[in-house]
Amino acid sequence: MSAHSSPLPAPRGIPSGAGGSKVGDSLPGFALLVTQDRVNDYARAAMDFNPIHIDAEFAAKTQFGRRIAHGMLTLAFVTEMMALAFPDTWHAGGRLKVRFKAPVFPGETVTISGEITSITDSAEGPVAECRVGLKRPDGEEAVTGQAWALLGPRQWR
């Protein structure tokens, strides 16, 4: 190429994520036992001592009949999955939009899962939109929603 010629524009195409992420890919879900100790630890860390979470006698008189995990604790499990799926980008700008649909009780093993539902281009690079959720042992959805994570620097297939 001579000093007077300019390079060809970069090819445009379907955005592809780091490692070749694609629509339909499952995220690295996992199952986790929610213990009362974990709930108590979260209460101390968050300074959220609402008795519905830590006082068995109080919680027994509520609509739930027993203690429940903090909603934000259950959401932390979803964000853990996103950090595993997108280790280089999640903490630098990942976004969530979720709905809490059912309580999670200490002693339950929950299942956290997700899937890439679309990949779109942005000024920062390709962004994966993901369906995310947390299910109780009986399959009831406790947390559902969407998450968005940058896949990495702009790449083209």
Backbone bond lengths (Angstrom), bond angles and torsions (degrees), N, CA, C in turn:
res aa  C-N    CA-C-N  psi(-1)  N-CA   C-N-CA  omega(-1)  CA-C   N-CA-C  phi
1 M - - - 1.438 - - 1.518 107.68 -
2 S 1.310 115.82 133.75 1.470 119.62 -179.83 1.525 110.00 -80.14
3 A 1.307 115.88 167.47 1.464 121.08 -179.87 1.516 111.49 -65.11
4 H 1.346 117.28 -16.88 1.457 119.96 -177.47 1.526 113.25 -99.07
5 S 1.314 118.41 -8.13 1.463 118.72 -179.64 1.524 110.09 -91.60
6 S 1.305 115.29 154.82 1.460 119.72 179.58 1.529 108.75 -110.71
7 P 1.322 117.11 152.00 1.453 119.78 179.57 1.525 110.54 -68.33
8 L 1.315 116.20 155.59 1.467 121.32 175.66 1.520 109.14 -68.29
9 P 1.312 117.36 149.78 1.463 118.76 176.62 1.525 109.62 -63.50
10 A 1.321 115.20 151.23 1.469 120.47 178.20 1.520 109.16 -63.22
11 P 1.339 117.61 142.45 1.458 119.69 178.50 1.529 110.77 -65.08
12 R 1.316 116.43 144.24 1.464 121.53 177.12 1.519 107.37 -102.74
13 G 1.286 116.29 150.50 1.451 119.22 179.90 1.510 110.96 -173.70
14 I 1.288 116.34 -152.24 1.459 122.16 -179.93 1.516 108.11 -84.38
15 P 1.339 117.90 126.54 1.449 118.59 179.32 1.531 110.38 -62.63
16 S 1.298 115.89 142.78 1.458 122.91 177.83 1.512 108.15 -127.14
17 G 1.285 116.35 140.04 1.451 119.36 -177.86 1.505 112.96 -87.52
18 A 1.313 114.32 172.47 1.457 120.86 175.41 1.515 108.09 -56.78
19 G 1.291 116.49 134.26 1.455 120.59 179.99 1.511 112.95 74.69
20 G 1.337 117.91 10.26 1.454 120.07 177.70 1.517 114.34 77.05
21 S 1.304 119.55 28.11 1.467 121.88 177.47 1.511 109.67 -54.70
22 K 1.340 115.82 142.35 1.459 118.96 -179.80 1.516 110.73 -145.13
23 V 1.316 114.83 161.89 1.457 121.45 178.36 1.533 108.42 -57.58
24 G 1.313 115.96 135.11 1.463 121.75 -178.69 1.513 113.81 97.44
25 D 1.348 117.07 -13.98 1.461 119.34 178.16 1.524 110.20 -65.30
26 S 1.328 115.90 136.24 1.461 121.11 173.82 1.516 109.46 -81.00
27 L 1.313 116.27 145.87 1.455 121.27 175.00 1.529 108.12 -86.25
28 P 1.341 117.58 161.81 1.466 120.45 -176.23 1.526 112.12 -74.75
29 G 1.319 115.95 77.33 1.451 121.26 -179.63 1.518 111.81 -70.61
30 F 1.312 115.19 171.23 1.461 120.30 -179.81 1.521 109.42 -161.04
31 A 1.321 115.42 166.26 1.463 122.33 174.32 1.523 107.27 -108.67
32 L 1.333 115.57 147.57 1.454 120.12 -175.34 1.523 109.81 -147.57
33 L 1.321 116.34 132.52 1.456 121.33 174.83 1.524 108.85 -81.39
34 V 1.323 116.04 123.92 1.464 121.53 177.67 1.527 106.97 -92.01
35 T 1.316 116.36 108.34 1.463 121.08 -178.45 1.526 110.46 -98.41
36 Q 1.322 115.83 159.58 1.460 119.52 175.39 1.529 109.89 -64.90
37 D 1.333 117.40 -33.72 1.471 119.66 176.22 1.522 110.97 -60.19
38 R 1.340 117.05 -40.89 1.464 120.96 178.81 1.534 109.59 -64.57
39 V 1.323 117.18 -41.84 1.467 121.47 178.11 1.531 109.99 -62.44
40 N 1.328 116.42 -44.50 1.466 120.19 179.54 1.526 111.13 -63.68
41 D 1.339 116.86 -41.10 1.468 120.40 177.59 1.525 110.53 -61.98
42 Y 1.325 116.27 -41.29 1.462 119.58 178.92 1.537 110.00 -64.95
43 A 1.325 116.63 -41.82 1.472 120.39 179.25 1.526 110.35 -56.94
44 R 1.331 116.97 -43.94 1.469 120.46 179.11 1.530 110.83 -66.04
45 A 1.338 117.20 -44.77 1.469 120.31 -177.87 1.527 111.57 -65.05
46 A 1.330 116.52 -39.22 1.467 121.20 -176.67 1.525 112.64 -90.55
47 M 1.329 116.09 -6.60 1.473 120.90 -175.23 1.528 110.45 57.17
48 D 1.327 116.30 37.51 1.470 122.68 -179.92 1.519 107.79 -115.06
49 F 1.315 115.78 93.16 1.459 121.68 -175.80 1.523 112.39 -102.74
50 N 1.326 116.53 30.89 1.455 120.32 176.38 1.528 107.30 -53.91
51 P 1.336 117.83 128.48 1.472 119.98 -175.71 1.533 114.29 -63.34
52 I 1.324 118.93 -17.82 1.471 120.47 176.73 1.535 110.60 -61.17
53 H 1.331 116.33 -22.94 1.464 121.22 -178.26 1.523 113.38 -96.55
54 I 1.352 117.58 -28.93 1.464 118.60 -169.55 1.529 115.46 -124.33
55 D 1.305 118.06 -13.16 1.465 121.01 -176.00 1.531 109.59 -111.49
56 A 1.328 116.16 105.60 1.474 121.10 -176.03 1.523 111.80 -61.43
57 E 1.318 117.55 -40.86 1.466 120.92 -178.68 1.531 110.94 -65.06
58 F 1.320 116.65 -45.84 1.463 121.00 177.34 1.533 110.50 -61.94
59 A 1.342 116.15 -49.49 1.463 120.99 -175.92 1.524 112.26 -61.87
60 A 1.321 117.00 -30.77 1.474 120.80 179.94 1.525 111.39 -62.32
61 K 1.315 117.91 -24.22 1.466 122.55 -178.13 1.525 112.90 -92.06
62 T 1.328 117.55 1.76 1.458 121.14 -178.86 1.525 110.77 -93.11
63 Q 1.326 115.99 175.93 1.464 121.02 178.59 1.524 112.67 -61.05
64 F 1.336 117.30 -21.53 1.460 120.86 -178.34 1.523 112.48 -87.76
65 G 1.330 116.94 -22.50 1.452 121.14 177.45 1.515 114.94 78.36
66 R 1.303 117.16 -3.33 1.469 121.75 179.10 1.523 108.97 -165.48
67 R 1.327 115.72 174.53 1.461 120.67 -178.49 1.524 110.15 -66.21
68 I 1.335 115.17 149.37 1.467 120.98 176.75 1.529 108.82 -125.55
69 A 1.319 115.49 154.18 1.461 120.92 175.61 1.531 109.14 -73.84
70 H 1.305 116.56 151.25 1.464 122.06 174.51 1.529 108.72 -61.55
71 G 1.309 116.71 138.40 1.459 119.77 176.42 1.515 111.88 -58.99
72 M 1.326 116.47 -39.92 1.464 119.53 -178.85 1.530 111.65 -70.03
73 L 1.323 117.80 -24.75 1.464 120.00 173.48 1.527 109.44 -67.33
74 T 1.328 117.26 -44.32 1.465 119.46 178.79 1.531 110.55 -65.32
75 L 1.319 117.05 -35.46 1.462 120.31 177.01 1.527 110.82 -66.38
76 A 1.319 117.21 -33.05 1.467 120.70 177.35 1.532 110.72 -60.71
77 F 1.326 117.59 -32.52 1.468 119.94 177.42 1.527 110.40 -66.30
78 V 1.331 116.11 -38.49 1.470 120.57 177.55 1.530 109.66 -65.35
79 T 1.330 116.97 -43.25 1.463 119.23 179.84 1.521 111.25 -67.37
80 E 1.334 117.73 -29.79 1.464 120.29 175.16 1.532 110.31 -61.88
81 M 1.331 116.28 -43.02 1.463 120.16 177.26 1.526 110.34 -61.51
82 M 1.324 117.29 -42.76 1.464 120.25 -179.83 1.531 110.55 -63.96
83 A 1.322 117.65 -38.37 1.465 120.59 177.96 1.526 111.17 -66.58
84 L 1.319 117.26 -34.19 1.461 120.46 176.04 1.532 110.78 -69.20
85 A 1.320 116.23 -38.95 1.463 121.22 -177.79 1.528 111.92 -73.60
86 F 1.327 117.17 -35.54 1.465 122.36 -174.66 1.539 109.17 -130.28
87 P 1.338 117.57 65.11 1.468 120.71 -171.88 1.522 114.86 -63.84
88 D 1.313 117.57 -26.27 1.463 119.97 -177.10 1.523 113.52 -91.19
89 T 1.322 117.95 -12.11 1.468 118.87 -172.90 1.524 115.12 -131.32
90 W 1.324 118.87 -22.33 1.467 119.86 -173.23 1.527 112.16 -56.92
91 H 1.316 117.88 -49.90 1.465 120.66 -174.80 1.523 113.11 -72.78
92 A 1.315 117.07 -9.00 1.466 120.57 -179.37 1.526 112.20 -100.11
93 G 1.324 117.53 15.52 1.461 116.75 176.95 1.512 115.63 149.03
94 G 1.327 117.76 15.20 1.459 119.48 175.11 1.522 110.38 -62.84
95 R 1.342 115.74 151.37 1.468 120.36 -179.20 1.524 109.69 -129.37
96 L 1.318 115.42 150.47 1.460 122.64 178.06 1.517 110.68 -130.83
97 K 1.316 115.30 147.01 1.460 122.09 169.06 1.527 104.65 -139.47
98 V 1.329 115.87 108.74 1.463 119.34 -173.99 1.519 111.55 -131.40
99 R 1.305 112.80 166.92 1.463 121.71 176.58 1.521 107.43 -130.42
100 F 1.324 116.52 133.39 1.459 122.27 175.03 1.519 107.34 -90.55
101 K 1.329 116.44 117.34 1.456 120.16 -172.18 1.520 113.98 -108.52
102 A 1.326 117.98 -22.35 1.464 121.04 -177.96 1.521 109.05 -155.30
103 P 1.324 117.16 152.61 1.459 119.09 178.06 1.530 111.04 -74.21
104 V 1.318 114.28 156.19 1.464 121.64 171.90 1.526 105.92 -113.83
105 F 1.317 115.67 131.91 1.459 121.54 -177.12 1.524 110.94 -103.38
106 P 1.327 117.56 139.64 1.466 119.04 172.98 1.534 109.53 -54.70
107 G 1.311 115.39 139.66 1.461 121.75 -176.17 1.516 113.09 100.01
108 E 1.327 116.99 -12.44 1.463 120.56 178.66 1.524 110.93 -89.18
109 T 1.315 115.50 144.77 1.456 121.20 171.29 1.517 106.96 -98.82
110 V 1.322 116.02 118.06 1.463 121.93 -178.32 1.521 109.78 -100.18
111 T 1.326 115.39 156.88 1.452 121.74 178.47 1.514 108.72 -119.07
112 I 1.316 115.39 125.29 1.455 121.95 -179.31 1.522 107.43 -106.50
113 S 1.339 116.52 131.90 1.461 119.39 -177.71 1.521 110.43 -147.71
114 G 1.326 114.36 166.37 1.448 120.08 177.56 1.519 110.91 -168.53
115 E 1.330 114.20 166.22 1.460 121.04 -178.54 1.521 108.91 -151.97
116 I 1.322 116.12 142.15 1.459 120.22 174.76 1.527 107.93 -74.87
117 T 1.336 116.07 122.22 1.470 120.27 -177.64 1.523 112.63 -103.91
118 S 1.337 117.28 -21.67 1.468 119.87 174.77 1.518 108.90 -161.56
119 I 1.317 114.98 158.58 1.461 121.92 173.53 1.523 106.57 -130.99
120 T 1.325 115.33 124.40 1.458 120.47 -179.64 1.518 109.41 -125.06
121 D 1.304 115.55 159.88 1.448 120.57 178.81 1.521 109.61 -88.42
122 S 1.308 115.24 148.55 1.465 121.28 173.01 1.520 107.29 -141.59
123 A 1.304 116.85 173.14 1.464 120.81 179.07 1.523 111.61 -61.47
124 E 1.329 116.85 -28.39 1.463 121.39 -179.14 1.523 112.69 -85.63
125 G 1.323 117.20 -17.13 1.463 121.85 -176.81 1.520 109.84 134.25
126 P 1.333 117.18 -173.56 1.464 119.66 -178.12 1.524 111.81 -68.03
127 V 1.331 115.24 141.08 1.460 122.21 -179.91 1.518 108.38 -120.84
128 A 1.333 115.81 129.05 1.462 121.44 176.15 1.523 108.83 -91.48
129 E 1.329 115.85 129.35 1.459 120.95 169.09 1.519 105.65 -98.63
130 C 1.320 115.63 132.34 1.459 120.81 -174.77 1.522 111.15 -126.83
131 R 1.320 115.41 143.14 1.457 121.49 167.52 1.516 105.85 -85.48
132 V 1.326 117.86 129.14 1.457 121.79 -179.13 1.523 109.57 -128.03
133 G 1.318 115.45 153.59 1.449 118.46 178.49 1.513 113.20 -166.92
134 L 1.319 113.26 163.91 1.452 122.62 176.29 1.519 106.72 -134.39
135 K 1.332 116.81 125.20 1.461 121.65 -178.32 1.517 110.89 -114.13
136 R 1.322 113.78 145.83 1.459 121.52 174.15 1.530 108.63 -77.93
137 P 1.334 117.69 169.81 1.471 120.21 -177.40 1.530 114.25 -57.95
138 D 1.327 117.41 -29.19 1.468 120.57 -179.63 1.527 112.38 -84.31
139 G 1.339 116.84 3.92 1.462 121.66 179.57 1.517 114.03 90.75
140 E 1.327 117.63 -6.69 1.465 120.11 178.45 1.528 109.90 -65.73
141 E 1.323 116.05 135.53 1.459 121.08 178.06 1.524 109.59 -76.64
142 A 1.322 116.16 122.52 1.458 120.97 177.64 1.528 110.93 -97.18
143 V 1.336 116.60 -35.73 1.465 122.71 176.92 1.524 107.06 -134.24
144 T 1.323 116.61 131.33 1.467 120.76 175.06 1.516 108.69 -136.79
145 G 1.303 115.58 154.45 1.447 117.41 176.49 1.513 113.43 164.42
146 Q 1.323 112.84 -158.10 1.456 121.67 -177.24 1.521 108.89 -129.68
147 A 1.325 114.20 153.09 1.460 120.82 174.51 1.523 107.72 -138.33
148 W 1.310 115.16 151.36 1.461 121.66 178.63 1.518 108.32 -127.98
149 A 1.330 115.50 134.22 1.464 120.27 178.94 1.519 109.76 -142.16
150 L 1.307 115.10 138.35 1.455 121.37 173.94 1.523 107.38 -67.21
151 L 1.329 116.01 134.15 1.456 120.21 -179.02 1.520 112.34 -85.17
152 G 1.280 117.96 -18.55 1.457 121.49 -178.57 1.508 109.36 144.43
153 P 1.306 116.51 -172.19 1.461 118.51 179.46 1.532 110.98 -62.52
154 R 1.293 116.11 157.49 1.452 121.86 -178.79 1.526 110.33 -50.80
155 Q 1.335 115.53 123.97 1.462 122.66 176.60 1.511 107.49 -135.56
156 W 1.299 117.36 152.87 1.457 121.23 179.13 1.513 109.86 -132.54
157 R 1.317 115.45 141.60 1.465 121.40 175.09 1.476 109.65 -89.59
